[in-house]
């Protein structure tokens, strides 16, 4: 995942959601790429928050 930069809004939201952060760390590289691609395609803060909240509810 080193070659993929994390969007700043995504990183900020992840810092606020420990469960999402832990779930993201446990993902495969392919899953992480998919999440980061989705995060790059959002247009609002609410959409970004929704992605991270969904991540926090996995598992």
C-alpha positions as CSV (number, residue, x, y, z in Angstrom):
1,X,0.0,0.0,0.0
2,X,3.0,2.3,0.2
3,X,2.5,3.5,-3.4
4,X,-1.0,4.7,-2.6
5,X,-1.4,8.0,-0.7
6,X,-4.3,8.2,1.8
7,X,-6.7,11.1,1.1
8,X,-6.4,13.6,4.0
9,X,-10.1,13.6,4.7
10,X,-10.1,9.8,5.0
11,X,-7.1,9.9,7.3
12,X,-8.8,12.5,9.5
13,X,-12.0,10.5,9.8
14,X,-10.0,7.3,10.5
15,X,-8.2,9.1,13.3
16,X,-11.6,9.7,14.9
17,X,-12.8,6.1,14.6
18,X,-10.6,3.5,16.3
19,X,-12.7,0.5,15.0
20,X,-12.4,1.7,11.4
21,X,-8.6,2.1,11.8
22,X,-8.3,-1.4,13.3
23,X,-10.4,-3.0,10.6
24,X,-8.5,-1.2,7.8
25,X,-5.2,-2.5,9.1
26,X,-6.6,-6.1,9.0
27,X,-7.7,-5.8,5.4
28,X,-5.8,-7.3,2.5
29,X,-3.9,-5.0,0.2
30,X,-6.6,-5.4,-2.5
31,X,-9.3,-4.4,0.0
32,X,-7.3,-1.4,1.1
33,X,-6.9,-0.3,-2.5
34,X,-10.7,-0.6,-3.0
35,X,-11.4,1.5,0.1
36,X,-8.9,4.1,-0.8
37,X,-10.3,4.4,-4.4
38,X,-13.8,4.9,-2.9
39,X,-12.4,7.5,-0.6
40,X,-10.8,9.4,-3.5
41,X,-14.1,9.5,-5.3
42,X,-16.2,11.2,-2.6
43,X,-17.4,14.7,-3.0
44,X,-18.6,15.6,0.5
45,X,-17.4,15.3,4.1
46,X,-20.6,13.3,4.8
47,X,-19.7,10.7,2.1
48,X,-16.2,10.3,3.6
49,X,-17.6,9.9,7.1
50,X,-20.0,7.3,5.8
51,X,-17.2,5.2,4.3
52,X,-15.2,5.3,7.6
53,X,-18.3,4.6,9.7
54,X,-19.0,1.5,7.5
55,X,-15.4,0.4,8.0
56,X,-15.8,0.7,11.7
57,X,-18.8,-1.6,11.7
58,X,-17.1,-4.5,9.8
59,X,-16.4,-7.7,11.7
